[in-house]
Amino acid sequence: MRRSFYQYLMTLRNPSSTEPIAEFANNAFYDQSFPKQETDYHRLSQYLELNAGYLPTMTIFDEVYRDYHEKEQL
């Protein structure tokens, strides 16, 4: 069974890290509106562009999604 992007992102959490990807994961964890079952790049991207003030640049999302896509073989 394929993991959602959120499930994959949660594997990257590290509350003591200041690395951008870990901070993205940590902040998404606290985002109660995050689309937790979503796998589609465009829907996730649209949500983040409109709602994720905690994400300083979309290139962080792009990098994580690329890794997610490769590992989950979507």
Biopython code that builds the backbone (N, CA, C, O; Angstrom):
import numpy as np
from Bio.PDB.StructureBuilder import StructureBuilder

atoms = [
    (1, "MET", "N", (0.836, -1.187, 0.000)),
    (1, "MET", "CA", (0.000, 0.000, 0.000)),
    (1, "MET", "C", (0.879, 1.248, 0.000)),
    (1, "MET", "O", (1.838, 1.353, 0.764)),
    (2, "ARG", "N", (0.541, 2.163, -0.848)),
    (2, "ARG", "CA", (1.286, 3.397, -1.005)),
    (2, "ARG", "C", (1.008, 4.380, 0.128)),
    (2, "ARG", "O", (-0.138, 4.551, 0.544)),
    (3, "ARG", "N", (2.048, 5.014, 0.616)),
    (3, "ARG", "CA", (1.887, 6.049, 1.633)),
    (3, "ARG", "C", (1.454, 7.360, 0.984)),
    (3, "ARG", "O", (1.773, 7.629, -0.174)),
    (4, "SER", "N", (0.740, 8.152, 1.730)),
    (4, "SER", "CA", (0.426, 9.506, 1.252)),
    (4, "SER", "C", (1.694, 10.355, 1.402)),
    (4, "SER", "O", (2.645, 9.962, 2.077)),
    (5, "PHE", "N", (1.683, 11.515, 0.763)),
    (5, "PHE", "CA", (2.824, 12.411, 0.882)),
    (5, "PHE", "C", (3.033, 12.804, 2.340)),
    (5, "PHE", "O", (4.168, 12.860, 2.814)),
    (6, "TYR", "N", (1.948, 13.073, 3.044)),
    (6, "TYR", "CA", (2.040, 13.464, 4.452)),
    (6, "TYR", "C", (2.701, 12.354, 5.276)),
    (6, "TYR", "O", (3.559, 12.637, 6.112)),
    (7, "GLN", "N", (2.317, 11.119, 5.053)),
    (7, "GLN", "CA", (2.924, 10.005, 5.791)),
    (7, "GLN", "C", (4.424, 9.938, 5.524)),
    (7, "GLN", "O", (5.214, 9.709, 6.440)),
    (8, "TYR", "N", (4.809, 10.138, 4.275)),
    (8, "TYR", "CA", (6.229, 10.161, 3.937)),
    (8, "TYR", "C", (6.926, 11.345, 4.615)),
    (8, "TYR", "O", (8.004, 11.199, 5.191)),
    (9, "LEU", "N", (6.296, 12.512, 4.537)),
    (9, "LEU", "CA", (6.877, 13.717, 5.119)),
    (9, "LEU", "C", (7.108, 13.555, 6.619)),
    (9, "LEU", "O", (8.092, 14.066, 7.155)),
    (10, "MET", "N", (6.217, 12.856, 7.289)),
    (10, "MET", "CA", (6.359, 12.674, 8.740)),
    (10, "MET", "C", (7.592, 11.830, 9.097)),
    (10, "MET", "O", (8.071, 11.895, 10.229)),
    (11, "THR", "N", (8.098, 11.058, 8.168)),
    (11, "THR", "CA", (9.327, 10.297, 8.422)),
    (11, "THR", "C", (10.544, 11.221, 8.440)),
    (11, "THR", "O", (11.623, 10.816, 8.872)),
    (12, "LEU", "N", (10.377, 12.453, 7.976)),
    (12, "LEU", "CA", (11.475, 13.415, 7.903)),
    (12, "LEU", "C", (11.475, 14.393, 9.069)),
    (12, "LEU", "O", (12.320, 15.287, 9.131)),
    (13, "ARG", "N", (10.538, 14.231, 9.988)),
    (13, "ARG", "CA", (10.461, 15.132, 11.153)),
    (13, "ARG", "C", (11.676, 14.956, 12.050)),
    (13, "ARG", "O", (12.199, 13.857, 12.232)),
    (14, "ASN", "N", (12.099, 16.079, 12.599)),
    (14, "ASN", "CA", (13.160, 16.080, 13.600)),
    (14, "ASN", "C", (13.023, 17.394, 14.364)),
    (14, "ASN", "O", (13.549, 18.420, 13.934)),
    (15, "PRO", "N", (12.319, 17.366, 15.497)),
    (15, "PRO", "CA", (12.043, 18.611, 16.232)),
    (15, "PRO", "C", (13.278, 19.401, 16.651)),
    (15, "PRO", "O", (13.177, 20.602, 16.905)),
    (16, "SER", "N", (14.415, 18.768, 16.727)),
    (16, "SER", "CA", (15.619, 19.500, 17.150)),
    (16, "SER", "C", (16.464, 19.985, 15.976)),
    (16, "SER", "O", (17.528, 20.569, 16.183)),
    (17, "SER", "N", (16.010, 19.752, 14.757)),
    (17, "SER", "CA", (16.775, 20.136, 13.573)),
    (17, "SER", "C", (16.339, 21.495, 13.048)),
    (17, "SER", "O", (15.176, 21.882, 13.166)),
    (18, "THR", "N", (17.294, 22.211, 12.465)),
    (18, "THR", "CA", (16.981, 23.474, 11.791)),
    (18, "THR", "C", (17.130, 23.334, 10.273)),
    (18, "THR", "O", (17.101, 24.328, 9.548)),
    (19, "GLU", "N", (17.287, 22.109, 9.804)),
    (19, "GLU", "CA", (17.363, 21.866, 8.364)),
    (19, "GLU", "C", (16.006, 22.175, 7.735)),
    (19, "GLU", "O", (14.976, 21.858, 8.330)),
    (20, "PRO", "N", (15.976, 22.786, 6.549)),
    (20, "PRO", "CA", (14.706, 23.199, 5.935)),
    (20, "PRO", "C", (13.692, 22.066, 5.754)),
    (20, "PRO", "O", (12.497, 22.272, 5.968)),
    (21, "ILE", "N", (14.146, 20.888, 5.367)),
    (21, "ILE", "CA", (13.208, 19.781, 5.154)),
    (21, "ILE", "C", (12.614, 19.322, 6.481)),
    (21, "ILE", "O", (11.413, 19.060, 6.558)),
    (22, "ALA", "N", (13.419, 19.222, 7.507)),
    (22, "ALA", "CA", (12.913, 18.839, 8.827)),
    (22, "ALA", "C", (11.953, 19.897, 9.352)),
    (22, "ALA", "O", (10.936, 19.555, 9.955)),
    (23, "GLU", "N", (12.250, 21.164, 9.138)),
    (23, "GLU", "CA", (11.351, 22.232, 9.575)),
    (23, "GLU", "C", (10.028, 22.181, 8.818)),
    (23, "GLU", "O", (8.970, 22.405, 9.406)),
    (24, "PHE", "N", (10.078, 21.890, 7.524)),
    (24, "PHE", "CA", (8.855, 21.716, 6.729)),
    (24, "PHE", "C", (8.011, 20.593, 7.328)),
    (24, "PHE", "O", (6.811, 20.760, 7.544)),
    (25, "ALA", "N", (8.634, 19.464, 7.592)),
    (25, "ALA", "CA", (7.919, 18.323, 8.168)),
    (25, "ALA", "C", (7.363, 18.655, 9.548)),
    (25, "ALA", "O", (6.218, 18.322, 9.854)),
    (26, "ASN", "N", (8.157, 19.301, 10.371)),
    (26, "ASN", "CA", (7.703, 19.668, 11.715)),
    (26, "ASN", "C", (6.495, 20.609, 11.648)),
    (26, "ASN", "O", (5.526, 20.432, 12.386)),
    (27, "ASN", "N", (6.558, 21.601, 10.767)),
    (27, "ASN", "CA", (5.451, 22.550, 10.646)),
    (27, "ASN", "C", (4.207, 21.910, 10.030)),
    (27, "ASN", "O", (3.086, 22.226, 10.429)),
    (28, "ALA", "N", (4.396, 21.018, 9.067)),
    (28, "ALA", "CA", (3.251, 20.314, 8.477)),
    (28, "ALA", "C", (2.549, 19.461, 9.531)),
    (28, "ALA", "O", (1.328, 19.304, 9.488)),
    (29, "PHE", "N", (3.297, 18.920, 10.458)),
    (29, "PHE", "CA", (2.735, 18.121, 11.540)),
    (29, "PHE", "C", (1.719, 18.933, 12.350)),
    (29, "PHE", "O", (0.702, 18.398, 12.791)),
    (30, "TYR", "N", (1.997, 20.215, 12.542)),
    (30, "TYR", "CA", (1.110, 21.088, 13.312)),
    (30, "TYR", "C", (0.018, 21.756, 12.476)),
    (30, "TYR", "O", (-0.861, 22.424, 13.020)),
    (31, "ASP", "N", (0.073, 21.577, 11.161)),
    (31, "ASP", "CA", (-0.912, 22.159, 10.249)),
    (31, "ASP", "C", (-2.139, 21.248, 10.207)),
    (31, "ASP", "O", (-2.136, 20.232, 9.513)),
    (32, "GLN", "N", (-3.166, 21.605, 10.934)),
    (32, "GLN", "CA", (-4.348, 20.754, 11.050)),
    (32, "GLN", "C", (-5.124, 20.626, 9.746)),
    (32, "GLN", "O", (-5.921, 19.700, 9.595)),
    (33, "SER", "N", (-4.909, 21.532, 8.808)),
    (33, "SER", "CA", (-5.621, 21.488, 7.529)),
    (33, "SER", "C", (-4.836, 20.784, 6.429)),
    (33, "SER", "O", (-5.336, 20.633, 5.314)),
    (34, "PHE", "N", (-3.618, 20.355, 6.725)),
    (34, "PHE", "CA", (-2.786, 19.721, 5.691)),
    (34, "PHE", "C", (-3.538, 18.525, 5.094)),
    (34, "PHE", "O", (-4.110, 17.725, 5.835)),
    (35, "PRO", "N", (-3.541, 18.400, 3.770)),
    (35, "PRO", "CA", (-4.253, 17.277, 3.124)),
    (35, "PRO", "C", (-3.513, 15.949, 3.343)),
    (35, "PRO", "O", (-2.673, 15.553, 2.535)),
    (36, "LYS", "N", (-3.832, 15.294, 4.414)),
    (36, "LYS", "CA", (-3.063, 14.140, 4.897)),
    (36, "LYS", "C", (-3.157, 12.896, 4.015)),
    (36, "LYS", "O", (-2.285, 12.030, 4.091)),
    (37, "GLN", "N", (-4.180, 12.786, 3.190)),
    (37, "GLN", "CA", (-4.326, 11.598, 2.334)),
    (37, "GLN", "C", (-3.884, 11.843, 0.895)),
    (37, "GLN", "O", (-3.927, 10.933, 0.067)),
    (38, "GLU", "N", (-3.468, 13.046, 0.600)),
    (38, "GLU", "CA", (-3.161, 13.440, -0.783)),
    (38, "GLU", "C", (-1.837, 12.863, -1.270)),
    (38, "GLU", "O", (-0.879, 12.741, -0.507)),
    (39, "THR", "N", (-1.800, 12.508, -2.556)),
    (39, "THR", "CA", (-0.575, 12.041, -3.205)),
    (39, "THR", "C", (-0.236, 12.886, -4.446)),
    (39, "THR", "O", (0.891, 12.839, -4.940)),
    (40, "ASP", "N", (-1.204, 13.650, -4.943)),
    (40, "ASP", "CA", (-1.048, 14.396, -6.184)),
    (40, "ASP", "C", (-0.203, 15.662, -6.000)),
    (40, "ASP", "O", (-0.483, 16.493, -5.135)),
    (41, "TYR", "N", (0.821, 15.787, -6.821)),
    (41, "TYR", "CA", (1.739, 16.931, -6.747)),
    (41, "TYR", "C", (1.007, 18.263, -6.875)),
    (41, "TYR", "O", (1.226, 19.171, -6.074)),
    (42, "HIS", "N", (0.144, 18.383, -7.872)),
    (42, "HIS", "CA", (-0.501, 19.669, -8.143)),
    (42, "HIS", "C", (-1.444, 20.091, -7.020)),
    (42, "HIS", "O", (-1.491, 21.267, -6.660)),
    (43, "ARG", "N", (-2.181, 19.158, -6.476)),
    (43, "ARG", "CA", (-3.081, 19.495, -5.367)),
    (43, "ARG", "C", (-2.287, 19.900, -4.130)),
    (43, "ARG", "O", (-2.637, 20.864, -3.450)),
    (44, "LEU", "N", (-1.225, 19.163, -3.843)),
    (44, "LEU", "CA", (-0.368, 19.506, -2.699)),
    (44, "LEU", "C", (0.292, 20.863, -2.900)),
    (44, "LEU", "O", (0.331, 21.686, -1.985)),
    (45, "SER", "N", (0.803, 21.085, -4.086)),
    (45, "SER", "CA", (1.471, 22.344, -4.398)),
    (45, "SER", "C", (0.506, 23.517, -4.238)),
    (45, "SER", "O", (0.863, 24.542, -3.657)),
    (46, "GLN", "N", (-0.696, 23.370, -4.744)),
    (46, "GLN", "CA", (-1.687, 24.434, -4.634)),
    (46, "GLN", "C", (-2.016, 24.703, -3.158)),
    (46, "GLN", "O", (-2.086, 25.857, -2.736)),
    (47, "TYR", "N", (-2.215, 23.648, -2.389)),
    (47, "TYR", "CA", (-2.504, 23.836, -0.965)),
    (47, "TYR", "C", (-1.365, 24.605, -0.288)),
    (47, "TYR", "O", (-1.608, 25.571, 0.436)),
    (48, "LEU", "N", (-0.138, 24.178, -0.524)),
    (48, "LEU", "CA", (1.003, 24.806, 0.133)),
    (48, "LEU", "C", (1.186, 26.259, -0.293)),
    (48, "LEU", "O", (1.497, 27.114, 0.537)),
    (49, "GLU", "N", (0.996, 26.542, -1.573)),
    (49, "GLU", "CA", (1.141, 27.919, -2.050)),
    (49, "GLU", "C", (0.123, 28.847, -1.401)),
    (49, "GLU", "O", (0.421, 30.012, -1.138)),
    (50, "LEU", "N", (-1.066, 28.339, -1.145)),
    (50, "LEU", "CA", (-2.136, 29.172, -0.603)),
    (50, "LEU", "C", (-2.198, 29.194, 0.920)),
    (50, "LEU", "O", (-2.724, 30.143, 1.501)),
    (51, "ASN", "N", (-1.666, 28.157, 1.579)),
    (51, "ASN", "CA", (-1.916, 28.007, 3.009)),
    (51, "ASN", "C", (-0.696, 27.815, 3.900)),
    (51, "ASN", "O", (-0.819, 27.871, 5.124)),
    (52, "ALA", "N", (0.457, 27.594, 3.329)),
    (52, "ALA", "CA", (1.609, 27.230, 4.157)),
    (52, "ALA", "C", (2.602, 28.375, 4.276)),
    (52, "ALA", "O", (3.641, 28.379, 3.616)),
    (53, "GLY", "N", (2.280, 29.330, 5.106)),
    (53, "GLY", "CA", (3.197, 30.438, 5.354)),
    (53, "GLY", "C", (4.480, 29.979, 6.014)),
    (53, "GLY", "O", (5.468, 30.713, 6.037)),
    (54, "TYR", "N", (4.471, 28.777, 6.549)),
    (54, "TYR", "CA", (5.651, 28.217, 7.212)),
    (54, "TYR", "C", (6.668, 27.656, 6.220)),
    (54, "TYR", "O", (7.771, 27.284, 6.621)),
    (55, "LEU", "N", (6.323, 27.587, 4.947)),
    (55, "LEU", "CA", (7.237, 27.047, 3.938)),
    (55, "LEU", "C", (7.884, 28.225, 3.207)),
    (55, "LEU", "O", (7.225, 28.878, 2.398)),
    (56, "PRO", "N", (9.172, 28.511, 3.478)),
    (56, "PRO", "CA", (9.802, 29.713, 2.924)),
    (56, "PRO", "C", (9.963, 29.685, 1.403)),
    (56, "PRO", "O", (9.978, 30.740, 0.770)),
    (57, "THR", "N", (10.083, 28.508, 0.815)),
    (57, "THR", "CA", (10.224, 28.395, -0.642)),
    (57, "THR", "C", (9.658, 27.060, -1.111)),
    (57, "THR", "O", (9.793, 26.042, -0.432)),
    (58, "MET", "N", (9.033, 27.078, -2.263)),
    (58, "MET", "CA", (8.430, 25.853, -2.797)),
    (58, "MET", "C", (9.483, 24.859, -3.284)),
    (58, "MET", "O", (9.161, 23.694, -3.521)),
    (59, "THR", "N", (10.725, 25.292, -3.436)),
    (59, "THR", "CA", (11.763, 24.344, -3.852)),
    (59, "THR", "C", (11.974, 23.264, -2.793)),
    (59, "THR", "O", (12.383, 22.150, -3.120)),
    (60, "ILE", "N", (11.700, 23.581, -1.535)),
    (60, "ILE", "CA", (11.798, 22.567, -0.468)),
    (60, "ILE", "C", (10.756, 21.487, -0.721)),
    (60, "ILE", "O", (11.065, 20.296, -0.671)),
    (61, "PHE", "N", (9.524, 21.901, -0.993)),
    (61, "PHE", "CA", (8.464, 20.942, -1.311)),
    (61, "PHE", "C", (8.837, 20.138, -2.546)),
    (61, "PHE", "O", (8.691, 18.915, -2.554)),
    (62, "ASP", "N", (9.312, 20.802, -3.583)),
    (62, "ASP", "CA", (9.676, 20.105, -4.827)),
    (62, "ASP", "C", (10.712, 19.014, -4.570)),
    (62, "ASP", "O", (10.599, 17.910, -5.103)),
    (63, "GLU", "N", (11.705, 19.316, -3.768)),
    (63, "GLU", "CA", (12.751, 18.340, -3.455)),
    (63, "GLU", "C", (12.185, 17.145, -2.695)),
    (63, "GLU", "O", (12.484, 15.996, -3.018)),
    (64, "VAL", "N", (11.374, 17.422, -1.695)),
    (64, "VAL", "CA", (10.793, 16.335, -0.897)),
    (64, "VAL", "C", (9.832, 15.509, -1.747)),
    (64, "VAL", "O", (9.817, 14.282, -1.652)),
    (65, "TYR", "N", (9.031, 16.175, -2.576)),
    (65, "TYR", "CA", (8.088, 15.435, -3.412)),
    (65, "TYR", "C", (8.822, 14.555, -4.418)),
    (65, "TYR", "O", (8.387, 13.435, -4.689)),
    (66, "ARG", "N", (9.919, 15.040, -4.972)),
    (66, "ARG", "CA", (10.714, 14.243, -5.917)),
    (66, "ARG", "C", (11.220, 12.968, -5.236)),
    (66, "ARG", "O", (11.145, 11.881, -5.809)),
    (67, "ASP", "N", (11.735, 13.109, -4.013)),
    (67, "ASP", "CA", (12.197, 11.937, -3.270)),
    (67, "ASP", "C", (11.038, 10.993, -2.952)),
    (67, "ASP", "O", (11.162, 9.776, -3.082)),
    (68, "TYR", "N", (9.918, 11.568, -2.536)),
    (68, "TYR", "CA", (8.712, 10.780, -2.254)),
    (68, "TYR", "C", (8.287, 10.005, -3.494)),
    (68, "TYR", "O", (8.001, 8.810, -3.419)),
    (69, "HIS", "N", (8.248, 10.684, -4.625)),
    (69, "HIS", "CA", (7.823, 10.047, -5.864)),
    (69, "HIS", "C", (8.737, 8.890, -6.238)),
    (69, "HIS", "O", (8.262, 7.839, -6.667)),
    (70, "GLU", "N", (10.042, 9.074, -6.081)),
    (70, "GLU", "CA", (11.004, 8.012, -6.404)),
    (70, "GLU", "C", (10.857, 6.822, -5.457)),
    (70, "GLU", "O", (10.889, 5.674, -5.900)),
    (71, "LYS", "N", (10.697, 7.081, -4.170)),
    (71, "LYS", "CA", (10.610, 6.001, -3.199)),
    (71, "LYS", "C", (9.284, 5.269, -3.234)),
    (71, "LYS", "O", (9.232, 4.064, -2.987)),
    (72, "GLU", "N", (8.217, 5.980, -3.538)),
    (72, "GLU", "CA", (6.894, 5.366, -3.573)),
    (72, "GLU", "C", (6.529, 4.882, -4.976)),
    (72, "GLU", "O", (5.525, 4.193, -5.155)),
    (73, "GLN", "N", (7.336, 5.240, -5.960)),
    (73, "GLN", "CA", (7.136, 4.854, -7.360)),
    (73, "GLN", "C", (5.711, 5.106, -7.822)),
    (73, "GLN", "O", (4.993, 4.196, -8.235)),
    (74, "LEU", "N", (5.333, 6.364, -7.737)),
    (74, "LEU", "CA", (3.970, 6.746, -8.120)),
    (74, "LEU", "C", (3.807, 6.752, -9.621)),
    (74, "LEU", "O", (2.723, 7.051, -10.123)),
]
sb = StructureBuilder()
sb.init_structure("model")
sb.init_model(0)
sb.init_chain("A")
sb.init_seg("    ")
for serial, (resi, resn, name, xyz) in enumerate(atoms, 1):
    if name == "N":
        sb.init_residue(resn, " ", resi, " ")
    sb.init_atom(name, np.array(xyz, "f"), 0.0, 1.0, " ", f" {name:<3s}", serial, name[0])
structure = sb.get_structure()
